């Protein structure tokens, strides 16, 4: 099994109304704006999509809305993050029925697996759901780390086609390529490591801040792919204070606030998350406002 996944792929926000209900029309509009900016796919229902805050029926609605809005122009993947392997299989099948081309699969939530358990979990998903899969490897958030040796163990599962590498260690990409060649498409999964990851061999970027600044994200990806390092570095340095927001505990609230300030969405979230207030809100607004004030012209040197 193969995929056509590449480029800048926003881990798209799930747009909500002030009372926490889904706003599927706004989600569709956001899809359209990101495609217009040059994004080449979407991951729905990741952390930024508030996966764990939605019912299974709501998750299917979000995926279906994104598929309808993208209208076959770019691939739409669905995040799968559940408490048990059986629930993950059930969710994965449901999202495929809703129209997802593929899945971004996570370890089981709450229980912290070791790598042996995680490998068995991913293998079970691969054998039970007929769809290409990207494994989300994030030892910082999920306390389980799959090494290149673990991915070598999974290499016989043909529908595991990609890895979202979020170990916060750029050396991992070189280690993966040295061990496994081009067996997996490797994606950067940490916004503030994207330039390093692209130069070391990542084929794409599953991005948080591309929600709010999709044009700049696409331009940074292009410059990195073309090895225009000086121009990429200038843009990266402008982008970095924003990209740091993707690694914070409140990344959902921070990036949704940026979405609202850039006119691409709203800041509304579902409890227990709450919109920002006070000194914290002022701090994040100042970061976003400065970036908007200093926004570089695209298509040339930043």
KOLKE-64869 format. One record per atom (N, C-alpha, C): residue in one letter; x negated, y, z negated. Coordinates in steps of 0.05 Angstrom, whole numbers, padded with zeros to 5 digits, always signed. Each point is the difference from the previous one (the first is absolute). Layout:
% KOLKE-64869
AXYZ/...
% end
This chain:
% KOLKE-64869
X-00017-00024+00000/X+00017+00024+00000/X-00018+00025+00000/X+00008+00020+00015/X-00015+00025+00002/X+00018+00023-00005/X-00013+00024-00003/X+00016+00024-00004/X-00013+00023+00017/X+00015+00021+00003/X-00010+00024+00014/X-00003+00023-00020/X-00005-00007-00025/X-00002+00021-00020/X-00027+00014+00001/X+00002+00027+00000/X-00025+00016+00000/X+00008+00028-00006/X-00020+00017-00002/X+00004+00029-00003/X+00010+00008-00027/X+00012+00023-00001/X+00011+00011-00025/X+00028-00011-00005/X+00004-00014-00022/X+00025-00012-00006/X+00009+00010-00028/X+00017+00020-00001/X+00009+00010-00026/X+00014-00022-00016/X-00007-00001-00025/X+00017-00015-00019/X+00022+00018-00007/X+00022-00002+00014/X+00020+00022+00001/X+00016+00002-00026/X+00006+00025-00007/X+00017+00005-00023/X+00028-00010+00006/X+00014-00009-00020/X+00029-00005+00002/X+00014+00026-00008/X+00013+00013+00018/X+00013+00025-00006/X+00025-00005-00017/X+00004+00018-00020/X+00023-00003-00018/X+00015+00026-00003/X+00024-00002-00010/X+00016+00023-00006/X-00005+00009-00029/X+00009+00023-00008/X-00005+00009-00028/X+00009-00019-00021/X+00021-00016+00005/X+00009-00019-00020/X-00014-00028+00002/X-00019-00002+00017/X-00015-00025+00003/X+00010-00019+00021/X+00023+00006+00013/X+00010-00017+00021/X-00019+00002+00024/X+00000-00021+00017/X-00015+00000+00024/X+00009+00022+00019/X-00019+00013+00013/X+00007+00019+00022/X-00013-00012+00026/X+00015-00018+00012/X-00010-00014+00023/X-00004+00018+00024/X+00018+00020+00003/X-00003+00019+00022/X-00027+00015-00002/X-00006+00009-00024/X-00025+00014-00005/X-00024-00018+00005/X+00002-00025-00007/X-00022-00019+00005/X-00004-00003+00030/X+00022-00001+00015/X-00002-00002+00029/X-00013+00025+00012/X+00007+00023-00010/X-00012+00025+00010/X-00030+00000-00006/X-00008-00010-00023/X-00028-00001-00007/X-00015-00018+00019/X+00011-00023+00006/X-00011-00019+00020/X-00006+00015+00026/X+00020+00015+00009/X-00002+00014+00026/X-00023+00020-00001/X-00002+00015-00021/X-00021+00021-00002/X-00028-00013+00000/X-00002-00022-00014/X-00027-00013-00001/X-00007-00012+00027/X+00019-00011+00015/X-00005-00010+00027/X-00008+00023+00018/X+00014+00022-00002/X-00007+00024+00016/X-00029+00009-00005/X-00010-00004-00025/X-00027+00008-00007/X-00021-00020+00009/X+00009-00023+00010/X-00019-00020+00010/X-00005-00024-00018/X+00016-00003-00021/X-00002-00024-00017/X+00008-00024+00016/X-00013-00023-00006/X+00003-00024+00017/X+00014-00023-00014/X+00015+00005-00021/X+00015-00020-00014/X+00008+00010-00027/X+00015-00017-00014/X+00009+00007-00027/X-00001-00025-00018/X-00007+00005-00025/X+00005-00020-00021/X+00022+00011-00018/X+00023-00012+00001/X+00022+00008-00018/X-00002-00017-00026/X+00010+00012-00021/X+00003-00015-00025/X-00026-00007-00013/X-00020+00017+00003/X-00024-00003-00016/X+00004+00014-00027/X-00021+00007-00014/X+00002+00015-00024/X+00014+00027+00005/X-00009+00013+00022/X+00012+00026+00007/X+00029-00003+00009/X+00008-00023+00009/X+00028-00005+00007/X+00017-00008-00024/X-00012+00001-00024/X+00014-00007-00025/X+00013-00028+00001/X-00016-00019+00010/X+00010-00027+00003/X+00013-00011-00025/X-00014+00003-00022/X+00010-00013-00025/X+00025+00014-00011/X+00007+00023+00011/X+00023+00015-00010/X+00026-00006+00016/X-00003-00017+00021/X+00023-00005+00018/X+00010-00028-00003/X+00026-00004+00005/X+00011-00027+00001/X-00008-00012+00027/X+00004-00026+00002/X-00007-00014+00025/X+00017+00011+00023/X+00026+00005-00005/X+00017+00011+00021/X-00010+00028+00008/X-00008+00016-00019/X-00010+00027+00007/X-00026-00002+00016/X-00017-00019-00007/X-00025-00004+00015/X+00006-00007+00029/X+00019-00017+00004/X+00008-00007+00028/X+00011+00024+00015/X+00015+00017-00014/X+00011+00024+00013/X-00023+00019+00009/X-00020+00003-00017/X-00022+00018+00006/X-00015-00011+00024/X-00006-00026+00001/X-00014-00011+00022/X+00016+00003+00026/X+00026-00006-00001/X+00017+00002+00023/X+00001+00029+00011/X+00000+00019-00019/X+00001+00028+00009/X-00026+00008+00014/X-00022-00009-00011/X-00026+00006+00013/X-00003-00013+00027/X+00010-00025+00002/X-00001-00014+00026/X+00017+00014+00021/X+00023+00009-00009/X+00018+00015+00018/X-00013+00026+00009/X-00012+00014-00018/X-00012+00026+00006/X-00024-00003+00018/X-00016-00021-00004/X-00024-00004+00016/X+00007-00010+00028/X+00022-00014+00002/X+00011-00009+00026/X-00021-00014+00017/X-00016-00017-00012/X-00019-00017+00015/X-00025+00014+00008/X-00004+00026-00007/X-00023+00015+00009/X-00025-00008-00016/X+00003-00007-00025/X-00022-00007-00018/X+00009-00023-00018/X-00018-00016-00010/X+00008-00021-00018/X+00008+00010-00027/X+00020-00014-00012/X+00009+00006-00027/X-00005-00025-00017/X-00015+00004-00021/X-00006-00022-00019/X+00016+00006-00026/X+00005-00021-00015/X+00012+00003-00026/X-00018-00010-00022/X-00002+00016-00021/X-00014-00010-00024/X+00016-00022-00014/X-00015-00019-00011/X+00013-00022-00015/X-00015-00001-00027/X+00014+00008-00021/X-00012+00001-00027/X+00021-00009-00020/X-00002-00025-00008/X+00021-00012-00017/X-00013-00013-00024/X+00016-00010-00019/X-00010-00011-00025/X-00010-00029+00003/X+00011-00015+00019/X-00008-00028+00004/X-00004-00005+00029/X-00013-00023+00006/X-00004-00007+00028/X+00026-00006+00014/X+00019-00013-00013/X+00025-00006+00012/X+00016+00025+00007/X+00000+00020-00018/X+00013+00025+00006/X-00014+00015+00023/X-00026-00002+00001/X-00015+00013+00022/X+00008-00013+00027/X+00002-00026+00000/X+00008-00014+00025/X+00028+00008+00008/X+00019+00001-00019/X+00027+00009+00005/X+00001+00029+00011/X-00016+00017-00013/X+00000+00028+00009/X-00013+00003+00028/X-00022-00015+00005/X-00013+00001+00026/X+00019-00008+00022/X+00014-00022-00004/X+00019-00009+00020/X+00022+00020+00005/X+00009+00012-00022/X+00022+00020+00003/X-00010+00025+00016/X-00025+00009-00005/X-00010+00023+00014/X-00004-00006+00029/X-00009-00024+00007/X-00002-00008+00028/X+00027+00000+00013/X+00020-00009-00013/X+00027+00000+00011/X+00010+00029+00004/X-00010+00018-00017/X+00008+00028+00002/X-00015+00014+00023/X-00019-00013+00012/X-00014+00010+00024/X-00029+00005-00003/X-00012-00004-00024/X-00029+00004-00003/X-00015-00018+00019/X-00020+00012+00013/X-00018-00016+00018/X-00019-00017-00016/X-00008+00010-00023/X-00019-00014-00017/X+00003+00008-00029/X-00017-00011-00017/X+00002+00005-00029/X-00027+00008-00011/X+00000+00019-00019/X-00023+00005-00016/X+00005-00013-00027/X-00015-00021-00006/X+00007-00017-00023/X-00019+00006-00023/X+00011+00001-00024/X-00014+00006-00025/X-00001-00024-00018/X-00018-00001-00019/X+00001-00021-00021/X+00026+00003-00015/X+00007-00020-00016/X+00024+00003-00016/X-00003+00022-00021/X+00021+00014-00005/X+00000+00022-00018/X+00001-00010-00029/X-00009+00017-00018/X+00001-00003-00030/X-00021-00020-00009/X+00003-00025+00008/X-00020-00021-00007/X-00026+00005+00015/X-00022+00001-00014/X-00026+00005+00013/X-00012-00027+00008/X+00002-00006+00026/X-00011-00025+00010/X-00030+00001+00001/X-00013-00024-00001/X-00028-00001+00008/X-00001-00005+00030/X-00023+00000+00011/X-00002-00002+00030/X+00010-00027+00010/X-00004-00022-00015/X+00011-00026+00009/X+00030+00001+00002/X+00013+00012-00020/X+00030+00002+00001/X+00009+00018+00023/X-00015+00022+00004/X+00008+00018+00021/X-00003-00013+00028/X-00021-00015+00004/X-00004-00014+00025/X+00023-00019+00005/X+00008-00015-00020/X+00022-00019+00003/X+00026+00015+00006/X+00004+00023-00014/X+00024+00017+00005/X+00001+00009+00029/X-00022+00011+00010/X+00000+00010+00028/X+00003-00023+00020/X-00012-00023-00006/X+00003-00022+00018/X+00029-00010+00001/X+00013+00000-00022/X+00028-00008-00001/X+00017+00019+00017/X-00005+00026-00003/X+00014+00020+00016/X-00004-00004+00030/X-00025-00005+00007/X-00007-00003+00028/X+00014-00024+00012/X+00003-00021-00015/X+00012-00024+00010/X+00031+00000+00000/X+00011+00019-00016/X+00029+00001-00003/X+00014+00021+00016/X-00015+00021+00009/X+00012+00022+00014/X-00013+00003+00028/X+00016-00001+00021/X-00011+00001+00027/X-00003+00029+00009/X-00022+00012-00009/X-00007+00027+00008/X-00029+00005-00006/X-00013+00018+00016/X-00027+00007-00006/X-00002+00016-00026/X-00022-00004-00015/X-00002+00011-00026/X-00027+00015-00004/X+00002+00021-00015/X-00023+00015-00010/X-00002-00004-00030/X-00022-00010-00010/X-00003-00003-00029/X-00011+00026-00012/X+00013+00009-00020/X-00008+00025-00014/X-00018-00008-00023/X-00026+00005+00003/X-00019-00008-00020/X-00009+00025-00017/X+00012+00002-00024/X-00004+00024-00016/X-00006-00009-00029/X-00025-00004-00006/X-00008-00010-00026/X+00004+00021-00022/X+00000+00026+00008/X+00004+00021-00020/X+00028+00000-00011/X+00020-00002+00018/X+00028+00002-00009/X+00011-00027-00009/X-00009-00022+00013/X+00014-00025-00005/X-00018-00021-00015/X-00024+00008-00006/X-00018-00016-00018/X-00006-00028+00012/X+00002-00002+00026/X-00009-00025+00013/X-00015+00008+00025/X-00023-00012+00004/X-00017+00008+00022/X-00006-00025+00017/X+00007+00002+00025/X-00007-00022+00019/X-00026+00007+00013/X-00020-00017-00003/X-00026+00004+00011/X-00001-00009+00030/X-00021+00007+00014/X-00003-00012+00027/X+00002-00030+00000/X-00010-00013-00020/X+00003-00029-00002/X+00029-00009-00002/X+00016+00015-00014/X+00029-00006-00002/X+00013+00003+00027/X-00007+00022+00014/X+00012+00004+00027/X-00010-00022+00019/X-00024-00010-00003/X-00009-00022+00016/X+00017-00025-00005/X+00008-00003-00025/X+00017-00023-00008/X+00028+00003+00014/X+00009+00025+00003/X+00027+00004+00012/X-00001+00002+00031/X-00024-00002+00011/X-00002+00006+00029/X+00015-00020+00018/X+00007-00023-00011/X+00015-00019+00016/X+00030+00006+00001/X+00009+00020-00015/X+00028+00008+00001/X+00003+00021+00022/X+00009-00008+00023/X-00002+00016+00024/X+00017+00025-00001/X+00021+00001-00016/X+00016+00024+00000/X-00010+00020-00021/X-00021-00006-00015/X-00014+00021-00016/X-00020+00013+00019/X+00006+00024+00010/X-00015+00012+00021/X-00017+00024-00008/X+00007+00012-00023/X-00013+00025-00008/X-00003+00002-00030/X-00018+00018-00008/X-00005+00006-00028/X+00001+00030-00004/X+00016+00009-00019/X-00001+00027-00009/X-00020+00001-00024/X-00024+00009+00006/X-00022-00002-00019/X+00000+00025-00019/X+00007-00006-00024/X+00003+00022-00020/X-00016-00007-00026/X-00023-00013+00003/X-00015-00007-00023/X-00017+00024-00011/X+00001+00022+00015/X-00015+00024-00008/X-00030-00005+00004/X-00007-00019+00016/X-00029-00006+00004/X-00004-00002+00030/X-00012+00021+00012/X-00003+00000+00029/X-00019-00022+00010/X-00016-00011-00017/X-00018-00022+00008/X+00017-00024+00008/X+00024-00002-00010/X+00016-00024+00005/X+00006-00004+00029/X+00003+00022+00015/X+00006-00003+00029/X-00023-00013+00014/X-00024+00009-00006/X-00024-00013+00013/X-00002-00029-00008/X+00005-00006-00026/X-00001-00027-00009/X+00021-00017+00014/X+00024+00011+00004/X+00021-00015+00014/X-00008-00006+00029/X-00011+00020+00014/X-00007-00003+00028/X-00024-00019+00002/X-00019+00002-00017/X-00023-00018+00001/X+00009-00029-00005/X+00020-00004-00017/X+00008-00027-00007/X+00020-00011+00021/X+00018+00018+00010/X+00023-00010+00015/X+00003+00012+00028/X-00019+00017+00008/X+00001+00012+00027/X+00026+00015+00003/X+00014-00005+00022/X+00025+00015+00006/X+00025-00017-00007/X-00003-00020-00017/X+00023-00017-00007/X+00023+00016-00010/X-00005+00021-00016/X+00021+00017-00011/X-00004+00028+00010/X+00023+00014+00007/X-00001+00029+00003/X-00001+00012-00027/X-00020+00017-00005/X-00004+00012-00026/X+00010+00029+00001/X+00017+00007-00019/X+00011+00027-00003/X-00010+00013-00026/X-00007+00026+00002/X-00005+00015-00024/X+00026+00003-00015/X-00001-00005-00027/X+00024+00004-00016/X-00004+00020-00022/X-00023+00014+00000/X-00005+00020-00020/X-00006+00027+00014/X+00018+00019-00003/X-00002+00024+00017/X-00027+00014-00002/X-00011+00002-00025/X-00024+00015-00002/X-00025-00016+00005/X+00003-00022+00014/X-00023-00015+00010/X+00002-00005+00031/X+00019+00014+00012/X+00006-00008+00028/X-00022+00005+00019/X-00015+00022-00002/X-00021+00004+00020/X-00022-00021-00002/X-00008-00006-00025/X-00020-00021-00003/X+00011-00027+00011/X+00024-00006-00006/X+00012-00026+00009/X+00001-00001+00030/X+00008+00022+00013/X+00002+00000+00029/X-00027-00003+00013/X-00020+00013-00011/X-00027-00002+00011/X-00012-00028-00004/X+00009-00014-00020/X-00011-00026-00006/X+00016-00023+00014/X+00022+00007+00014/X+00013-00021+00016/X+00029-00003-00003/X+00014+00015-00017/X+00029-00002-00003/X+00013+00009+00027/X+00021-00014+00008/X+00014+00006+00025/X+00023+00018-00004/X+00007+00006-00025/X+00023+00017-00005/X+00001+00008-00029/X+00021+00016-00006/X+00002+00013-00026/X+00029-00001-00009/X+00006-00016-00021/X+00026+00001-00012/X-00001+00022-00021/X+00013+00022+00006/X-00005+00025-00014/X+00024+00011-00015/X-00006+00012-00023/X+00020+00014-00015/X+00003+00029+00009/X-00022+00014+00002/X+00002+00029+00007/X+00007+00005+00029/X-00001-00021+00017/X+00010+00003+00027/X+00030+00006+00000/X+00014-00006-00022/X+00028+00008-00002/X+00004+00030+00004/X-00019+00015-00011/X+00004+00029-00003/X-00017+00016+00021/X-00022-00012+00008/X-00018+00013+00019/X-00007-00020+00022/X+00020-00009+00015/X-00005-00021+00019/X-00018+00009+00023/X+00002+00024+00009/X-00018+00009+00021/X-00029+00000-00008/X-00006+00009-00024/X-00027+00000-00010/X-00011-00028-00004/X+00018-00018-00009/X-00008-00028-00004/X-00007-00013+00027/X+00016+00005+00020/X-00005-00011+00027/X-00026+00011+00011/X-00004+00026-00003/X-00025+00013+00010/X-00024-00012-00014/X+00001-00003-00026/X-00023-00012-00015/X-00006-00028+00010/X+00021-00015+00004/X-00004-00028+00011/X-00013+00001+00027/X+00009+00018+00018/X-00011+00002+00027/X-00029+00008-00001/X-00007+00019-00016/X-00028+00009-00001/X-00018-00022-00011/X+00010-00015-00020/X-00016-00022-00011/X-00004-00022+00021/X+00022-00007+00014/X-00002-00021+00021/X-00019+00008+00022/X-00001+00026+00006/X-00018+00010+00022/X-00028+00006-00011/X-00004-00006-00025/X-00027+00005-00013/X-00008+00029+00002/X+00019+00018-00001/X-00006+00029-00001/X-00002+00007-00030/X-00023-00008-00011/X-00002+00000-00029/X+00000+00028-00012/X-00013+00019+00013/X-00001+00027-00011/X+00028+00013-00001/X+00015-00004+00021/X+00027+00011+00001/X+00018-00015-00020/X-00003-00026-00001/X+00016-00016-00019/X-00006+00008-00028/X-00025+00005-00006/X-00008+00006-00028/X+00011+00028-00008/X+00000+00019+00018/X+00012+00026-00006/X+00029-00003-00007/X+00015-00015+00016/X+00028-00004-00005/X+00005-00016-00026/X-00017-00019-00004/X+00002-00017-00024/X-00004+00017-00025/X-00019+00018+00000/X-00005+00017-00023/X+00024+00018-00006/X+00013+00010+00021/X+00025+00015-00005/X+00021-00018-00012/X+00002-00024+00010/X+00022-00018-00007/X-00004-00012-00029/X-00024-00002-00009/X-00006-00016-00024/X+00016+00007-00025/X+00004+00025-00007/X+00016+00005-00024/X+00028-00011+00002/X+00012+00000+00024/X+00026-00013+00005/X-00002-00030-00002/X-00021-00012+00012/X-00003-00029+00001/X-00004-00011-00028/X-00012+00015-00018/X-00003-00009-00028/X+00028-00005-00013/X+00020+00014+00009/X+00027-00003-00012/X+00011-00028+00004/X-00009-00014+00021/X+00009-00027+00007/X-00009-00021-00020/X-00020+00007-00016/X-00011-00020-00019/X+00009+00005-00029/X+00018+00019-00004/X+00009+00007-00027/X+00024-00018-00008/X+00005-00002-00026/X+00022-00016-00010/X+00026+00011+00011/X+00003+00026+00002/X+00025+00012+00010/X-00002+00006+00030/X-00013-00017+00015/X-00003+00005+00029/X+00027+00004+00014/X+00020-00014-00009/X+00026+00003+00013/X+00011+00028-00003/X+00000+00010-00025/X+00009+00027-00004/X-00017+00021+00013/X-00027-00004-00001/X-00018+00019+00012/X+00004+00002+00030/X+00002-00023+00013/X+00002+00000+00029/X+00028+00009+00009/X+00020-00007-00015/X+00027+00010+00007/X+00002+00030-00003/X-00014+00011-00020/X-00001+00029-00003/X-00014+00013+00024/X-00022-00013+00009/X-00013+00010+00024/X+00018-00002+00024/X+00015-00021+00002/X+00019-00003+00022/X+00020+00023+00001/X+00009+00007-00024/X+00020+00021-00002/X-00013+00027+00008/X-00024+00005-00010/X-00013+00025+00006/X-00008+00004+00029/X-00004-00023+00014/X-00007+00002+00028/X+00025-00003+00018/X+00023-00003-00012/X+00025-00001+00016/X+00006-00027+00012/X-00013-00021-00009/X+00003-00027+00012/X+00018-00018-00017/X+00009+00009-00023/X+00017-00017-00017/X+00007+00014-00025/X+00009-00015-00020/X+00008+00011-00026/X-00015-00013-00022/X+00000+00012-00023/X-00015-00010-00023/X+00017-00019-00017/X+00024-00006+00007/X+00018-00016-00017/X-00010-00029-00003/X+00000-00010-00024/X-00009-00027-00007/X+00022-00013-00017/X-00004-00026-00004/X+00019-00015-00016/X-00012-00006-00028/X+00016+00003-00020/X-00008-00006-00028/X-00010-00029-00002/X-00022-00004-00016/X-00009+00018-00021/X-00019+00023+00010/X-00007+00000+00025/X-00016+00022+00010/X+00017+00026-00002/X-00013+00022-00004/X+00013+00026-00001/X-00017+00020+00016/X+00014+00020+00011/X-00015+00020+00015/X-00018+00016-00020/X-00020+00012+00011/X-00020+00013-00016/X+00010+00026-00012/X-00012+00008-00022/X+00007+00025-00012/X-00023+00011-00016/X+00002+00026-00008/X-00020+00012-00018/X-00027+00002+00013/X-00020-00002-00018/X-00028+00003+00008/X-00008-00020+00021/X+00009-00025-00002/X-00007-00020+00019/X+00010+00008+00028/X+00025+00009+00002/X+00011+00008+00026/X-00016+00024+00011/X-00007+00019-00016/X-00015+00023+00009/X-00028-00009+00011/X-00012-00019-00014/X-00026-00010+00010/X+00002-00013+00027/X+00019-00017+00004/X+00003-00014+00025/X+00009+00019+00022/X+00018+00018-00006/X+00008+00020+00020/X-00024+00017+00009/X-00017+00006-00018/X-00023+00017+00007/X-00019-00015+00019/X-00004-00026-00004/X-00016-00016+00018/X+00012+00000+00028/X+00026-00005+00001/X+00013-00002+00026/X+00001+00027+00014/X+00006+00021-00015/X+00002+00027+00012/X-00027+00009+00011/X-00022-00006-00015/X-00026+00007+00011/X-00006-00014+00026/X+00006-00026+00001/X-00004-00015+00024/X+00016+00012+00023/X+00025+00007-00005/X+00017+00012+00021/X-00011+00027+00009/X-00010+00016-00019/X-00011+00026+00007/X-00026-00003+00017/X-00015-00021-00006/X-00026-00004+00014/X+00002-00020+00023/X+00024-00006+00008/X+00005-00022+00019/X-00016+00005+00026/X-00016-00019+00008/X-00017+00004+00024/X+00016-00003+00026/X-00009+00013+00020/X+00011-00005+00027/X-00008-00027+00010/X+00018-00014+00012/X-00006-00027+00010/X-00008+00000+00029/X-00014-00022+00008/X-00008-00002+00027/X-00028+00012+00005/X-00013+00008-00021/X-00027+00010+00002/X-00014-00001-00026/X-00021+00014-00004/X-00014+00000-00026/X+00018+00010-00021/X+00000-00014-00023/X+00017+00009-00023/X-00012+00025-00012/
% end
